[in-house]
């Protein structure tokens, strides 16, 4: 949700509200996402944006989500 909310560039506060996180939580996640090159901070505009790697992660995440929506469990031996 953090990466999605930052898609077009957003502030920490907006991300916090859109992802339903506390201030402490959002800081931990932002640090993690930046350390793993998924999110970058634009100091000039003072907004966070996903990196190229972050956009690839979002794309793969959406594809996996779509795959699970259309999967029929009757097709598998469980």
Secondary structure, 3 states (H helix, E strand, C coil): CHHHHCCCCECHHHHHHHCCCCHHHHHHHHHHHHHCCCEEEECCCCEEEECHHHHHHHHHHHHHHHHHHCCCHHHCCC
